Amino acid sequence: MHTLTGLAHGKDSRVAYDPWLNQEGARHRSLKLAALQKTLKTPNVFGEPEGDLLIVGWGSTKGAIEEAVERMQAEGYAVSSLHLKFLQPMASGIKEIMDRFKTVLAVEINYSDDPEDEMIDGDSMRFSNLAWLLRARYLVDIQCWSNVHGQPLKPGRIEKMIRTRLGAAK
């Protein structure tokens, strides 16, 4: 019988209370993720490979982000997007993509503070989870915009946010 505890298990499927065995189990799981990471292809940039703004999303945000990006590109703005399929592990090459853009902005259905709120400053800003992850992983200043209205993101809202961030009037 296999017992679920949160501790590692020995080859006989019994809970391993030995600290070395727990450490070794964690190492093996990490090596499995490293092997998976090596098989992942660098995600494609939707739009030009460099520019003023890169929108990074994941999951269900892809269609809405790409539609908003297409609208902005049609007006001549240097906006592209990147859709992540895996967050842990992440594919190689993501930092190099982000480095080719002046600003990187994570967009997701999650909470983040609005930097325009009077109480929010550089010390009090709460970032969305995707922004935190990208900032920590790649040591890049990732901005974020999120929505937790309990509904899917709509391209028009993303487009409006892009215009605000780029200072573009319509």
C-alpha positions as CSV (number, residue, x, y, z in Angstrom):
1,M,0.0,0.0,0.0
2,H,1.2,3.5,-0.9
3,T,0.7,6.1,1.9
4,L,0.5,9.8,0.9
5,T,2.1,12.0,3.5
6,G,4.3,14.7,1.9
7,L,7.4,12.9,2.9
8,A,9.4,10.8,0.4
9,H,9.0,7.1,0.1
10,G,11.6,4.4,-0.1
11,K,11.7,1.7,-2.8
12,D,9.3,-0.4,-0.8
13,S,6.7,2.5,-0.9
14,R,6.9,3.1,2.8
15,V,7.3,6.6,4.2
16,A,11.0,7.4,4.5
17,Y,11.9,9.2,7.7
18,D,15.6,9.3,6.8
19,P,16.6,12.9,6.1
20,W,19.1,11.8,3.4
21,L,16.3,9.8,1.6
22,N,14.0,12.8,1.6
23,Q,16.8,15.0,0.2
24,E,17.6,12.5,-2.5
25,G,13.9,12.2,-3.4
26,A,13.6,16.0,-3.8
27,R,16.8,15.9,-6.0
28,H,15.3,13.2,-8.2
29,R,12.1,15.1,-8.7
30,S,14.1,18.3,-9.6
31,L,16.2,16.3,-12.1
32,K,13.0,15.1,-13.8
33,L,11.8,18.7,-14.2
34,A,15.3,19.6,-15.6
35,A,15.0,16.8,-18.1
36,L,11.5,18.0,-19.1
37,Q,12.7,21.6,-19.4
38,K,15.4,20.5,-21.9
39,T,12.6,19.1,-24.2
40,L,10.6,22.4,-24.2
41,K,10.8,24.6,-27.3
42,T,11.2,28.4,-26.9
43,P,7.7,29.9,-27.4
44,N,7.1,31.9,-30.5
45,V,6.7,35.6,-30.3
46,F,3.3,36.8,-31.7
47,G,4.3,39.8,-33.8
48,E,7.7,41.4,-34.3
49,P,10.7,39.9,-32.4
50,E,11.5,43.2,-30.8
51,G,9.7,46.5,-30.0
52,D,8.2,48.8,-27.4
53,L,6.0,46.4,-25.5
54,L,5.8,42.6,-25.0
55,I,2.7,41.3,-23.4
56,V,3.3,37.9,-21.6
57,G,0.3,35.7,-20.8
58,W,-0.5,32.1,-20.1
59,G,-3.6,29.8,-20.1
60,S,-6.9,31.2,-21.3
61,T,-5.6,34.7,-22.0
62,K,-4.0,33.9,-25.3
63,G,-6.8,34.7,-27.7
64,A,-7.8,38.0,-26.0
65,I,-4.1,39.1,-25.8
66,E,-3.4,38.3,-29.4
67,E,-6.5,40.0,-30.7
68,A,-5.6,43.2,-28.8
69,V,-2.0,43.0,-30.0
70,E,-3.2,42.6,-33.6
71,R,-5.4,45.7,-33.3
72,M,-2.5,47.7,-31.9
73,Q,-0.1,46.4,-34.6
74,A,-2.6,47.4,-37.3
75,E,-2.2,51.0,-36.1
76,G,1.5,50.8,-36.3
77,Y,2.4,50.2,-32.6
78,A,5.4,48.0,-31.8
79,V,3.5,45.6,-29.6
80,S,4.0,41.8,-29.5
81,S,3.0,39.0,-27.2
82,L,4.4,35.8,-25.8
83,H,2.2,32.9,-24.6
84,L,3.7,30.6,-22.0
85,K,2.5,26.9,-22.0
86,F,4.7,25.8,-19.1
87,L,5.4,27.9,-16.0
88,Q,7.4,25.3,-14.1
89,P,9.7,24.4,-15.7
90,M,9.9,27.3,-18.2
91,A,11.3,26.8,-21.7
92,S,14.7,28.2,-22.5
93,G,15.1,31.5,-24.4
94,I,12.4,33.5,-22.6
95,K,14.8,36.0,-21.1
96,E,16.4,36.7,-24.4
97,I,13.0,37.4,-25.9
98,M,12.1,39.8,-23.1
99,D,15.5,41.6,-23.4
100,R,14.5,42.7,-27.0
101,F,11.6,44.8,-25.7
102,K,11.6,48.2,-23.9
103,T,8.8,47.1,-21.6
104,V,7.5,43.7,-20.6
105,L,4.0,43.4,-19.2
106,A,2.4,40.3,-17.7
107,V,-1.3,40.0,-18.3
108,E,-3.4,37.5,-16.4
109,I,-6.6,36.8,-14.6
110,N,-5.2,37.3,-11.2
111,Y,-4.9,40.3,-8.8
112,S,-2.3,43.0,-9.0
113,D,-2.4,46.6,-7.7
114,D,-3.0,49.4,-10.1
115,P,0.1,51.6,-10.1
116,E,-2.2,54.7,-10.6
117,D,-3.9,54.2,-7.2
118,E,-2.8,56.9,-4.8
119,M,-1.7,54.4,-2.0
120,I,0.4,52.4,-4.4
121,D,4.1,53.1,-4.9
122,G,7.3,51.1,-5.6
123,D,7.4,49.7,-2.1
124,S,3.7,48.7,-1.7
125,M,2.9,47.4,-5.2
126,R,1.5,43.8,-5.3
127,F,2.3,42.1,-8.5
128,S,0.3,39.3,-10.2
129,N,1.7,35.8,-9.8
130,L,3.0,35.6,-13.3
131,A,4.8,38.9,-12.9
132,W,6.4,37.7,-9.6
133,L,7.5,34.5,-11.2
134,L,9.1,36.2,-14.3
135,R,10.7,38.9,-12.1
136,A,12.2,36.3,-9.8
137,R,13.3,33.9,-12.5
138,Y,14.8,36.3,-14.9
139,L,15.7,39.4,-12.8
140,V,13.8,41.6,-15.3
141,D,11.5,44.5,-14.3
142,I,8.2,43.0,-15.3
143,Q,5.1,45.2,-15.1
144,C,1.7,43.7,-14.8
145,W,-2.0,44.2,-15.5
146,S,-4.6,41.9,-14.2
147,N,-8.3,41.4,-14.0
148,V,-10.3,39.5,-11.3
149,H,-13.8,40.4,-12.3
150,G,-14.8,36.7,-12.6
151,Q,-15.1,36.9,-16.3
152,P,-12.7,36.2,-19.2
153,L,-10.4,38.9,-20.4
154,K,-11.7,40.8,-23.3
155,P,-9.5,42.1,-26.1
156,G,-11.0,45.6,-25.9
157,R,-10.0,46.0,-22.2
158,I,-6.5,44.8,-23.0
159,E,-6.3,47.2,-25.9
160,K,-7.4,50.1,-23.7
161,M,-4.8,49.1,-21.1
162,I,-2.0,49.0,-23.8
163,R,-3.0,52.4,-25.1
164,T,-2.8,53.8,-21.5
165,R,0.6,52.2,-20.9
166,L,2.0,53.5,-24.3
167,G,0.3,56.9,-23.8
168,A,-1.6,56.4,-27.1
169,A,-4.8,58.2,-27.6
170,K,-7.8,57.0,-29.6
